[in-house]
Amino acid sequence: MPFGGLKVLSLESRRAKEMETLIRREGGEPFVAPSVQERALEDHRESLEFVGRLEAGEFDLVVCMTGAGLSFLRELAIADAPGLSTLNRLAEGLRKTVIVSRGPKPVSILRDLGARPQIVVPEPNTWKEVVDAIASRPERRIAVQEYGRPNVKMIAALEALGATVTPFAIYRWDLPADLGPLCEAARRLAAHEVDVALFTSSIQLDHLFEIAREQRIEAEVCDALANDVVIASVGPIMTEALESAGIPVDIMPIHPKMAGLVKAAADVACLKLIRKRKSCADRLRDLSI
């Protein structure tokens, strides 16, 4: 089988079981360490204020970044008032507004609300494609449903187009409640017990480094990722984050999907690992001469 028994690390959280199954199906030995939990904000004033402003027609265009965020917003609207009045206000406001969906995931939630996006941003579904999709449109009063953390670059790019941008947060990314698997992932990397690492979100890398730092093995983890492990990135934004951290990316699938990532990694990981470790050994030998 393609992975040939290689030890494959993933930091996937919401779809951890699915990731483990995909790796095992491709002949890998998976270790999946959830690295993120999505936490709805305790203070809902900003989200409820957004519903009111949307209903009042203060926005020309709404950017829906994630299906998870829309789900949180829908549940908040249901819980806010009896008789579904807030939910109805949200749905009506969305139907009167141009909607940009970052990829297909928000579309089903919008459909449940009786709304539809005028624009579904194409692959690789990054914030850069969002900005490109908006650039040629006339709407400039823009609301952005944030995902797990603020996207400063996207907001700046939209403002450079002359837009007034109102971001609103519904949830944030936190470390998982159970840190054991993530600590073990850092330890295994530092001990050179990982052959392949799969990354699907930059927050995974941030949280891995945070835990490694707390264990005082950050340098060892960084060195392993840079020199000893085959690195597979789901797409260009993830690749940018890895390379900014000094970690070269060995594999990136054509389509930025989890299954495609695993398949692309499985197809070439063995050969990439042999070459990577030989190159590292050659550098060490040259340094010792």
C-alpha positions in Angstrom: 0.0 0.0 0.0 1.3 3.5 -0.8 2.4 4.7 2.7 4.0 1.3 3.3 3.6 1.5 7.0 5.1 5.0 7.5 4.2 6.8 10.7 1.8 9.6 9.7 0.9 12.5 12.1 -2.1 14.6 11.7 -3.4 17.4 14.0 -6.9 17.3 12.6 -9.6 18.0 15.2 -13.2 18.1 13.9 -12.7 15.3 11.4 -10.1 13.4 13.4 -11.7 10.0 13.0 -12.1 10.5 9.2 -8.5 11.5 8.9 -7.4 8.4 10.8 -9.4 6.2 8.5 -8.0 7.8 5.4 -4.4 7.4 6.5 -5.0 3.7 7.5 -6.7 3.0 4.2 -3.6 4.2 2.4 -1.3 1.9 4.4 -0.1 4.4 6.9 0.3 4.1 10.7 -1.8 7.1 11.9 -1.4 9.2 15.0 -4.1 11.8 15.0 -3.7 14.5 17.7 -6.6 17.0 17.8 -5.0 20.4 18.2 -8.0 22.8 18.1 -11.4 23.3 19.6 -14.0 25.7 18.3 -15.4 27.8 21.2 -18.5 29.9 20.8 -18.0 33.4 22.3 -19.7 33.9 25.6 -20.6 37.5 24.8 -23.1 37.4 21.9 -23.7 41.2 21.7 -21.6 41.6 18.6 -23.4 38.8 16.7 -26.8 40.0 17.7 -25.9 43.6 16.8 -24.8 42.2 13.3 -28.3 40.7 12.9 -29.9 44.1 13.7 -27.6 46.0 11.3 -28.2 43.4 8.6 -31.9 43.7 8.9 -31.6 47.5 8.8 -29.8 47.3 5.4 -26.4 48.6 6.7 -24.5 46.1 4.6 -24.3 45.6 0.9 -22.4 42.4 1.0 -21.8 39.6 3.6 -18.8 37.3 3.5 -19.5 33.9 5.0 -16.1 32.4 5.8 -17.1 29.1 7.4 -20.0 26.7 7.7 -19.2 26.2 11.4 -19.5 30.0 12.1 -22.9 30.2 10.3 -24.1 27.2 12.4 -23.1 28.9 15.6 -24.9 32.1 14.4 -28.0 30.1 13.5 -28.1 28.4 16.9 -27.5 31.7 18.7 -30.4 33.3 16.8 -32.7 30.4 17.7 -31.8 30.7 21.4 -32.1 34.5 21.5 -35.8 34.9 21.2 -39.0 32.8 21.4 -40.9 32.2 18.2 -37.8 32.2 16.1 -38.0 36.0 15.6 -34.2 36.6 15.6 -33.7 33.6 13.3 -36.3 35.1 10.9 -34.7 38.5 11.0 -31.3 36.9 10.2 -32.8 34.9 7.3 -34.6 37.9 5.9 -31.5 40.1 6.2 -29.4 37.6 4.3 -31.9 37.3 1.5 -31.7 41.0 0.9 -27.9 41.1 0.8 -25.3 40.0 -1.7 -23.6 36.9 -0.1 -20.1 35.6 -0.8 -19.4 32.1 0.4 -15.8 31.0 0.9 -16.2 27.7 -0.8 -19.1 25.3 -0.6 -19.3 24.6 3.2 -21.4 27.7 4.2 -23.9 27.0 1.3 -25.9 24.3 3.0 -26.4 26.5 6.1 -27.5 29.4 3.9 -29.9 27.1 2.1 -31.5 26.1 5.5 -32.0 29.9 6.1 -33.7 30.3 2.8 -30.8 32.3 1.4 -28.3 31.6 -1.4 -24.9 33.0 -2.2 -24.4 35.1 -5.3 -20.7 34.1 -5.3 -19.1 30.8 -4.2 -15.4 31.4 -4.1 -13.5 28.8 -6.1 -10.6 26.6 -5.0 -8.3 27.0 -3.2 -11.0 28.9 -1.2 -8.5 31.2 0.5 -9.1 34.8 1.6 -7.2 35.9 -1.5 -9.9 34.4 -3.7 -12.5 36.1 -1.6 -10.9 39.5 -2.2 -10.5 38.8 -5.9 -14.2 37.9 -6.1 -15.2 41.1 -4.5 -12.8 43.4 -6.3 -15.0 43.8 -9.5 -18.2 44.2 -7.6 -19.8 47.6 -6.7 -20.7 46.7 -3.1 -18.4 48.4 -0.5 -20.3 48.1 2.8 -19.0 44.7 3.7 -19.6 42.5 6.8 -17.2 39.6 7.3 -18.1 36.6 9.4 -14.8 35.7 10.9 -13.6 32.2 11.5 -11.4 31.1 14.5 -9.3 34.3 14.5 -9.2 37.7 12.9 -7.9 37.8 9.3 -6.0 41.1 9.3 -4.6 40.7 5.8 -8.0 40.1 4.3 -9.6 43.1 6.0 -6.7 45.3 4.9 -7.0 44.1 1.3 -10.8 44.9 1.3 -10.2 48.3 2.8 -7.6 48.9 0.1 -10.5 48.5 -2.4 -12.3 51.3 -0.8 -14.6 49.1 1.3 -15.9 49.8 4.8 -15.4 46.4 6.5 -17.2 45.2 9.6 -15.8 41.9 10.9 -17.9 40.0 13.5 -16.8 37.1 15.5 -19.0 34.1 16.5 -16.4 31.7 17.7 -12.7 31.4 18.4 -10.1 28.7 18.2 -8.7 27.4 21.5 -6.4 24.6 22.5 -8.2 21.3 23.0 -9.5 20.5 26.4 -7.4 17.3 26.4 -3.8 18.3 25.7 -2.4 14.8 26.0 -2.4 13.8 22.3 -1.0 17.1 21.2 1.8 16.9 23.8 2.5 13.3 22.6 2.7 14.6 19.0 5.3 17.1 19.9 7.3 14.5 21.8 7.2 12.1 18.9 8.4 14.7 16.5 11.2 15.7 18.8 12.2 12.0 19.2 12.2 11.5 15.4 9.3 9.0 15.6 7.3 10.6 12.8 7.8 10.0 9.1 5.0 12.2 7.5 3.1 15.2 8.9 -0.2 16.4 7.4 -1.3 20.0 7.9 -4.8 21.4 7.0 -4.8 24.7 9.0 -2.2 27.2 10.2 -3.7 27.1 13.7 -2.6 23.5 14.0 1.0 24.6 13.5 0.6 27.5 16.0 -0.8 25.2 18.7 1.8 22.5 18.1 4.6 25.1 18.6 2.9 26.5 21.7 2.7 23.1 23.3 6.3 22.3 22.2 7.4 25.5 23.7 5.8 24.6 27.0 7.6 21.3 27.0 10.9 23.0 26.1 11.3 21.0 22.9 10.3 23.6 20.3 13.8 23.7 18.7 13.7 19.9 18.3 10.2 19.9 16.9 11.1 22.6 14.4 14.3 20.8 13.3 12.4 17.5 12.8 9.7 19.2 10.7 12.3 21.0 8.6 14.7 18.1 8.0 13.4 14.7 9.1 9.7 14.6 8.2 7.9 14.7 4.9 5.5 17.7 5.1 2.2 17.7 3.3 0.2 20.9 3.1 -3.5 21.1 2.1 -3.2 24.3 0.2 -1.3 27.6 -0.5 -2.2 29.4 2.7 -1.1 26.5 4.8 2.1 26.3 2.7 2.8 30.0 3.3 2.4 29.5 7.1 4.8 26.5 7.1 7.4 28.1 4.9 7.2 31.3 7.0 8.2 29.1 10.0 11.2 27.7 8.0 9.5 24.4 7.2 9.7 23.4 3.5 6.6 21.8 2.0 7.2 18.5 0.2 3.6 17.7 -1.0 0.5 19.8 -1.8 -2.5 18.3 -3.6 -4.1 19.7 -6.7 -7.4 20.2 -4.8 -7.3 21.6 -1.2 -9.3 18.7 0.3 -8.5 16.4 3.2 -8.9 13.2 1.2 -6.8 14.6 -1.7 -4.1 15.6 0.8 -3.9 12.1 2.2 -3.9 10.5 -1.3 -1.2 12.9 -2.6 1.0 12.2 0.4 0.5 8.5 0.2 1.5 8.4 -3.4 5.0 9.9 -3.0 5.8 9.9 0.7 8.1 6.9 0.7 10.3 8.3 -2.1 10.2 11.9 -0.6 11.3 10.5 2.8 14.3 8.6 1.4 15.5 11.7 -0.5 14.9 14.1 2.4 16.7 12.0 5.0 19.6 11.3 2.6 20.0 15.0 1.9 20.0 15.7 5.7 22.6 12.9 6.2 24.8 14.4 3.4 24.6 17.9 5.0 25.6 16.5 8.4 28.5 14.6 6.9 29.7 17.7 5.0 29.6 19.7 8.3 31.7 17.0 10.1 34.4 17.1 7.4 
